[in-house]
Amino acid sequence: ALAAAGCRCEELSLSFCGIGLEGLTALLDAGALARAHALNFSGDPLGDAGALALTRLVGVTETDGFSCVDLGWTGLTASGLEALLTSGLFRAGVSHLALRG
């Protein structure tokens, strides 16, 4: 619904809402995350596939880095974290990266 409404968020918290990979992909396809500097997907079943999907933001973000990214309890493994860290997504910085769970 957010993507269909043309939403372009600077801060987006969808914690524990069950968004999943399909919902994240819809947000990315709609450009809804291009201006985001704070993302909270904690508790959503994104896993490593979600981390790989987030790397699509490399080169399209309109921000100077992230103030907060929360991927706690998403099923992210070391492999997904490595994909995020090596993608360049955080090249401009991130002040808070939460990976608990």
LINSULDA-V154979 format. One record per residue. N is the residue number from 0. RES is the residue in three letters. SS is DSSP state (hx for helix, st for strand, lp for the rest). OMEGA is omega in whole degrees, -180 to 180 (* if undefined). Layout:
n	res	ss	omega
N	RES	SS	OMEGA
N	RES	SS	OMEGA
This chain:
n	res	ss	omega
0	ALA	lp	178
1	LEU	lp	-178
2	ALA	lp	-179
3	ALA	lp	-179
4	ALA	lp	-180
5	GLY	lp	-179
6	CYS	lp	174
7	ARG	lp	-171
8	CYS	lp	170
9	GLU	lp	175
10	GLU	st	-178
11	LEU	st	177
12	SER	st	177
13	LEU	lp	-176
14	SER	lp	176
15	PHE	lp	178
16	CYS	lp	177
17	GLY	lp	-175
18	ILE	lp	178
19	GLY	hx	-176
20	LEU	hx	-179
21	GLU	hx	179
22	GLY	hx	177
23	LEU	hx	179
24	THR	hx	178
25	ALA	hx	178
26	LEU	hx	179
27	LEU	hx	-180
28	ASP	hx	-178
29	ALA	lp	-178
30	GLY	lp	-175
31	ALA	lp	-177
32	LEU	lp	-175
33	ALA	lp	180
34	ARG	lp	-174
35	ALA	lp	172
36	HIS	lp	176
37	ALA	st	-179
38	LEU	st	177
39	ASN	st	176
40	PHE	lp	-177
41	SER	lp	178
42	GLY	lp	179
43	ASP	lp	-173
44	PRO	lp	-178
45	LEU	lp	-179
46	GLY	hx	-179
47	ASP	hx	178
48	ALA	hx	176
49	GLY	hx	177
50	ALA	hx	178
51	LEU	hx	178
52	ALA	hx	179
53	LEU	hx	179
54	THR	hx	175
55	ARG	hx	178
56	LEU	hx	180
57	VAL	lp	178
58	GLY	lp	180
59	VAL	lp	180
60	THR	lp	-179
61	GLU	lp	-177
62	THR	lp	177
63	ASP	lp	-180
64	GLY	lp	-177
65	PHE	st	174
66	SER	lp	-177
67	CYS	st	172
68	VAL	st	-179
69	ASP	st	178
70	LEU	lp	179
71	GLY	lp	177
72	TRP	lp	178
73	THR	lp	-177
74	GLY	lp	179
75	LEU	lp	177
76	THR	lp	179
77	ALA	hx	179
78	SER	hx	178
79	GLY	hx	178
80	LEU	hx	178
81	GLU	hx	178
82	ALA	hx	178
83	LEU	hx	-175
84	LEU	hx	-179
85	THR	hx	-177
86	SER	hx	-174
87	GLY	lp	-179
88	LEU	lp	-177
89	PHE	lp	-177
90	ARG	lp	179
91	ALA	lp	176
92	GLY	lp	173
93	VAL	st	-177
94	SER	lp	180
95	HIS	lp	178
96	LEU	st	-178
97	ALA	st	-177
98	LEU	lp	-176
99	ARG	lp	177
100	GLY	lp	*
